Amino acid sequence: MSAKGKLEEAKFFLEKLHSLQSLPQDLDTQKESRYYLSVFQSAAVSVTDYLLEDYNAKFSLNIPLTEKLYPKTFGKTAKETGNQAALQFLQWWEKEKKALENDPIGKLLIGKRHIDIHRVQTKPDLAKIRANDYGHASEIAIVCKFQEGKEVEVSRSPEQPSPKPKAGETTFDWFFGEYSDEPVLTVCDKFLDKLTNLVLEAEHKFP
């Protein structure tokens, strides 16, 4: 599978996550969402590694699948074969990967994926529910914090910045507690966009 194929895989799981957003957020739906979030993170974060493998093949470095493809391995082989184009690509790839890791959203999801694979399952731990009463201009916002699947804190606010839900409409969004500025789905959408642009830029710079 290529980096583009990995992007399609990540997109598939993200679309599944989006489809669950409109359902009642009962325990079964939350469990299913966690599963899709986990595989999305795994597929998305793997895109940069798959891109390195794509160019291992493109530049005919022939680093076998039986050998781990580290950037050092890629660079060493490129130097030994005098492949300057491969070295230029690696320099660009390392710069872009570092920028992704330092980006707030990239850092968040890359870190979540590492914990999810090597330690424990990661999941959203903050829920925000916003609703307007019929015939009233005021809005009620409820924020619920969770720890190990249990509600540990609830706060209410009579006002929230616009845009507000339409009268009688209720919105429900999951957030990561350490990044509560944007819903999990928005964070994932933006991360996938960054990765898509990265792959397209690689194709443009190193056709």
N, C-alpha and C positions, 0 to 999 in steps of 0.2 A: 504494500500500500504506500502511496506517495503522500507528501504533505497535504496536497489538495484532497486526497481521499480521507485523510485524518480530519481535515476541516469539515468535510461532509458528514463524517461520523459524529463529530461534536455538534454540528448543526442539527442532526437528527435527534439527538438526546435533548438538546435545548428546546426544540419544538415540542417534544413530549412534556417537558417541564411547563412550557407555556400553556399547553392544553389542560393541564391539571389546575391551573390558577383559578379558573372559573368554577371549579367544583367546590362543594362544601369541604372545608379543611378539617375533616375528621382524622382519626388516627391512621386509617388505611391509606388515605390520600397523602398524608404527611410522610408515611413510610415510603410510598411509591415515589414521591418527590425526592426524598433523600437518595434513593437508589439512582434516579436519573441525574441528580446533581453530581453524585459521585462519579458516574461514568462520563458525564460531560467534562468534569474537571480533568479526569485522566486523559481523555482524548485530546482536549484542547491544549493542555500543557505539553503533550507529546509532539505537537506540531513542529516545534523548532528542532527537535531531535530527528524527526522524519525529514525535515528540510535538509539537514546535514547529510543524511543518508542519500537523499535525492542527488546531491552534488558530489558525493562519493562516486556514485554511478556516472553522473554526467561528465565528470572530469577523468573518468577511467582510472581512479586511484586503486580500485580493486581491493579495498580493505574488506576482508571476508566477514560474513555474518557470525562466524565463530569467534571473532575478535570484537571486544567492546569498542564502539566508535566514540572515542573521546575527542574533543577538539585538538588535544596534543597529538593524538594518533593521526588525525586528519592532516595537521600541519607538518608533522614529521615526514609523512609519506609524500606530501606535496613538495617539500624541500628536496627530498631524496630523488624525486623524479623531475625536479626542475619545473614544476607546474606553477607558473606565476599566476595564472588565472585562478587556480584553486586557492592560492595563498591570499589573493585579493578578496575572494569570496569569504574566506575564513575570517579575515580581518573585519569585514562588514558584518558577518553573522555574529561574531562575538560582541561587537558594539551594539547591535540591535537587541541581542539577547539580554545584555546587561541593562539596556534602557527599559526593556520589558520588565525585568526583575525589580527595577527601581521605581517603576510606575506604580502608583497607589493600588490600582485595580489588579495589575499584573502581580505585584508582590503579594496581595491578599490571596488570589486564587492559586498561585504557585505554591504558597505556603500551605493553603488548605489541602491541596492535592498531596503534598508531601506527608502531612499528618494523616490524611485519609488512607494512604497506601501503607505507611510504615508504622502508624501508631493506633489511632482510633478513628472511627467514622466521624466526619465533620458534618455539621448541619446548621441551618439558620437558627438563631436563638432569640430573635426579636420579631414580634408581630405587631403591625400597626393596622388598626381598623378605624376607618373614617366613615361617618354617616351624617346625612342631613335629615332632620325631621320634616315631614310633610308640612308645607305651608309656613315653615320657619326659615329665617335666613341664617340662624346659628348652626354651627357644625360641632359635632362631638367627635373627638379623637380618643381612641383607647390604645395604649401601648402596653403590650404584654411581653415580659422577659421570661425566658425559659432556661432551665439548667437541668441537663440530663433528662430532658423530656417533660419536666414538671414546671408548672407556672410558679415563678418565685416573686414576681413583682408586677403590679398593674398600676398604671397612671392614666388619668383622664385630663383632657384639655378641652375647654369650650371653643377654642379658636385655633385655626391652623392657617398657614399661608395659602394663598390661591395657587393652583386651581382647586376649587372645591368640587365635590361630587354634586350631581344634580339632585334636586329635592327628592328625598326618598331613596336615593341610591347609596349603596354601601360598597366601599372598596376595602380589600384585604391584601396586605403585602407582607412577605417575609423579608427580613433583613439579617445581615451578620452584625452581631453586637458591636464588633470593633470597627465596622464601617456602616454606620446607620444613615448616611447621607442619601443613599440610593437603594432601592429594592434589589434583592438578589437577582431577579430576572434581568433588570437593567444592567447590573454589574456584569453578568454573564454575556449579555448582548454586546456590550462595549468591548469585552475581552475578545470575543470572537471576531469582532470587526478589526481590532488591532492585529490579530493573527492573520486574518484574510489579507489585510493591507501589506503585512510583512511578506507573505508568500508572493503576492503580486509584484511587489517591489523587487524581490529576488529574481523573478522571471524577467523583469524589465532590465535590471542591471546586469544580469548574468544569463543571457538567453542561450 
